[in-house]
Amino acid sequence: MNESTERRLESDQEAPPSRLGSLIAFILAAPRFLGSRLGLIALGLVILASLIYLTATADVFPKRGALEQEIKKLEHDIAVLEDDNRILRQKLERLQTDPNYVEDEARKKLGLVRPGETVYRLSEEPDLTAPPREPPAPPPPPPVIP
């Protein structure tokens, strides 16, 4: 084989150009393209389109942060409401199935008592952090009848 045949065989065995190679080739060819009239028009159109896009979306970016915060708040509210809903469903199920629970709730909320029961209501415990109160003034002496 001669030298030209060997070169042809080596070039046939080379891998197809990669994307990186294509990108490098495009970048190297860009100055020639941009130097032409068509290249300058294309560059101008790309810059114009970029400016239009940026002015159209300029107010979107600040609003995005506020919307994300509102979404987080609403997700938190949903979680709280779902938890409340779960507790209420459990209470409803217990009210429907447990007669002792119904009686306990009626006693607590309505102050109901069974016949013959005596209810003792205790006052709240004194607040030890509050300053002591002055004792009430003694009642006035009864009037003297002559």
BELKA-V36113 format. One record per residue. N is the residue number from 1. RES is the residue in three letters. PHI is phi in whole degrees, -180 to 180 (none if undefined). PSI is psi in whole degrees, 0 to 359 (NA if undefined). BURIAL is I if it has 24 or more other C-alpha atoms within 12 Angstrom, else O. Layout:
BEGIN
n=N res=RES phi=PHI psi=PSI burial=BURIAL
n=N res=RES phi=PHI psi=PSI burial=BURIAL
END
This chain:
BEGIN
n=1 res=MET phi=none psi=147 burial=O
n=2 res=ASN phi=-94 psi=178 burial=O
n=3 res=GLU phi=-67 psi=322 burial=O
n=4 res=SER phi=-68 psi=325 burial=O
n=5 res=THR phi=-68 psi=321 burial=O
n=6 res=GLU phi=-65 psi=320 burial=O
n=7 res=ARG phi=-63 psi=318 burial=O
n=8 res=ARG phi=-63 psi=319 burial=O
n=9 res=LEU phi=-66 psi=321 burial=O
n=10 res=GLU phi=-66 psi=321 burial=O
n=11 res=SER phi=-70 psi=329 burial=O
n=12 res=ASP phi=-70 psi=332 burial=O
n=13 res=GLN phi=-87 psi=351 burial=O
n=14 res=GLU phi=-68 psi=148 burial=O
n=15 res=ALA phi=-72 psi=154 burial=O
n=16 res=PRO phi=-63 psi=154 burial=O
n=17 res=PRO phi=-62 psi=140 burial=O
n=18 res=SER phi=-82 psi=173 burial=O
n=19 res=ARG phi=-65 psi=323 burial=O
n=20 res=LEU phi=-63 psi=318 burial=O
n=21 res=GLY phi=-63 psi=321 burial=O
n=22 res=SER phi=-65 psi=320 burial=O
n=23 res=LEU phi=-65 psi=318 burial=O
n=24 res=ILE phi=-64 psi=318 burial=O
n=25 res=ALA phi=-63 psi=321 burial=O
n=26 res=PHE phi=-65 psi=316 burial=O
n=27 res=ILE phi=-64 psi=320 burial=O
n=28 res=LEU phi=-69 psi=331 burial=O
n=29 res=ALA phi=-87 psi=348 burial=O
n=30 res=ALA phi=-59 psi=316 burial=O
n=31 res=PRO phi=-60 psi=322 burial=O
n=32 res=ARG phi=-66 psi=319 burial=O
n=33 res=PHE phi=-68 psi=315 burial=O
n=34 res=LEU phi=-70 psi=339 burial=O
n=35 res=GLY phi=-72 psi=340 burial=O
n=36 res=SER phi=-84 psi=164 burial=O
n=37 res=ARG phi=-64 psi=319 burial=O
n=38 res=LEU phi=-64 psi=321 burial=O
n=39 res=GLY phi=-64 psi=319 burial=O
n=40 res=LEU phi=-66 psi=321 burial=O
n=41 res=ILE phi=-65 psi=318 burial=O
n=42 res=ALA phi=-64 psi=317 burial=O
n=43 res=LEU phi=-63 psi=319 burial=O
n=44 res=GLY phi=-63 psi=318 burial=O
n=45 res=LEU phi=-65 psi=321 burial=O
n=46 res=VAL phi=-65 psi=317 burial=O
n=47 res=ILE phi=-65 psi=318 burial=O
n=48 res=LEU phi=-63 psi=316 burial=O
n=49 res=ALA phi=-63 psi=321 burial=O
n=50 res=SER phi=-64 psi=318 burial=O
n=51 res=LEU phi=-65 psi=318 burial=O
n=52 res=ILE phi=-63 psi=316 burial=O
n=53 res=TYR phi=-62 psi=314 burial=O
n=54 res=LEU phi=-66 psi=321 burial=O
n=55 res=THR phi=-72 psi=327 burial=O
n=56 res=ALA phi=-72 psi=329 burial=O
n=57 res=THR phi=-106 psi=10 burial=O
n=58 res=ALA phi=-64 psi=325 burial=O
n=59 res=ASP phi=-85 psi=352 burial=O
n=60 res=VAL phi=-75 psi=319 burial=O
n=61 res=PHE phi=-65 psi=315 burial=O
n=62 res=PRO phi=-64 psi=325 burial=O
n=63 res=LYS phi=-70 psi=335 burial=O
n=64 res=ARG phi=-63 psi=317 burial=O
n=65 res=GLY phi=-62 psi=317 burial=O
n=66 res=ALA phi=-64 psi=320 burial=O
n=67 res=LEU phi=-67 psi=322 burial=O
n=68 res=GLU phi=-65 psi=321 burial=O
n=69 res=GLN phi=-65 psi=319 burial=O
n=70 res=GLU phi=-65 psi=322 burial=O
n=71 res=ILE phi=-63 psi=316 burial=O
n=72 res=LYS phi=-61 psi=318 burial=O
n=73 res=LYS phi=-64 psi=316 burial=O
n=74 res=LEU phi=-66 psi=323 burial=O
n=75 res=GLU phi=-64 psi=321 burial=O
n=76 res=HIS phi=-65 psi=316 burial=O
n=77 res=ASP phi=-61 psi=319 burial=O
n=78 res=ILE phi=-63 psi=317 burial=O
n=79 res=ALA phi=-62 psi=318 burial=O
n=80 res=VAL phi=-64 psi=316 burial=O
n=81 res=LEU phi=-66 psi=322 burial=O
n=82 res=GLU phi=-64 psi=321 burial=O
n=83 res=ASP phi=-65 psi=315 burial=O
n=84 res=ASP phi=-60 psi=318 burial=O
n=85 res=ASN phi=-62 psi=318 burial=O
n=86 res=ARG phi=-62 psi=316 burial=O
n=87 res=ILE phi=-64 psi=317 burial=O
n=88 res=LEU phi=-66 psi=323 burial=O
n=89 res=ARG phi=-65 psi=320 burial=O
n=90 res=GLN phi=-64 psi=319 burial=O
n=91 res=LYS phi=-65 psi=319 burial=O
n=92 res=LEU phi=-62 psi=315 burial=O
n=93 res=GLU phi=-61 psi=319 burial=O
n=94 res=ARG phi=-68 psi=322 burial=O
n=95 res=LEU phi=-64 psi=325 burial=O
n=96 res=GLN phi=-79 psi=338 burial=O
n=97 res=THR phi=-115 psi=338 burial=O
n=98 res=ASP phi=-115 psi=104 burial=O
n=99 res=PRO phi=-66 psi=330 burial=O
n=100 res=ASN phi=-66 psi=325 burial=O
n=101 res=TYR phi=-66 psi=320 burial=O
n=102 res=VAL phi=-60 psi=315 burial=O
n=103 res=GLU phi=-64 psi=316 burial=O
n=104 res=ASP phi=-61 psi=317 burial=O
n=105 res=GLU phi=-65 psi=320 burial=O
n=106 res=ALA phi=-64 psi=321 burial=O
n=107 res=ARG phi=-65 psi=317 burial=O
n=108 res=LYS phi=-68 psi=309 burial=O
n=109 res=LYS phi=-83 psi=325 burial=O
n=110 res=LEU phi=-105 psi=353 burial=O
n=111 res=GLY phi=70 psi=28 burial=O
n=112 res=LEU phi=-76 psi=147 burial=O
n=113 res=VAL phi=-134 psi=156 burial=O
n=114 res=ARG phi=-80 psi=157 burial=O
n=115 res=PRO phi=-61 psi=135 burial=O
n=116 res=GLY phi=90 psi=352 burial=O
n=117 res=GLU phi=-85 psi=147 burial=O
n=118 res=THR phi=-112 psi=130 burial=O
n=119 res=VAL phi=-101 psi=129 burial=O
n=120 res=TYR phi=-113 psi=123 burial=O
n=121 res=ARG phi=-106 psi=123 burial=O
n=122 res=LEU phi=-97 psi=143 burial=O
n=123 res=SER phi=-75 psi=163 burial=O
n=124 res=GLU phi=-67 psi=155 burial=O
n=125 res=GLU phi=-68 psi=146 burial=O
n=126 res=PRO phi=-67 psi=148 burial=O
n=127 res=ASP phi=-84 psi=111 burial=O
n=128 res=LEU phi=-77 psi=347 burial=O
n=129 res=THR phi=-87 psi=342 burial=O
n=130 res=ALA phi=-79 psi=152 burial=O
n=131 res=PRO phi=-66 psi=150 burial=O
n=132 res=PRO phi=-65 psi=146 burial=O
n=133 res=ARG phi=-86 psi=153 burial=O
n=134 res=GLU phi=-75 psi=141 burial=O
n=135 res=PRO phi=-66 psi=150 burial=O
n=136 res=PRO phi=-65 psi=152 burial=O
n=137 res=ALA phi=-66 psi=143 burial=O
n=138 res=PRO phi=-66 psi=150 burial=O
n=139 res=PRO phi=-66 psi=154 burial=O
n=140 res=PRO phi=-67 psi=151 burial=O
n=141 res=PRO phi=-65 psi=149 burial=O
n=142 res=PRO phi=-66 psi=151 burial=O
n=143 res=PRO phi=-66 psi=145 burial=O
n=144 res=VAL phi=-88 psi=130 burial=O
n=145 res=ILE phi=-100 psi=123 burial=O
n=146 res=PRO phi=-78 psi=NA burial=O
END
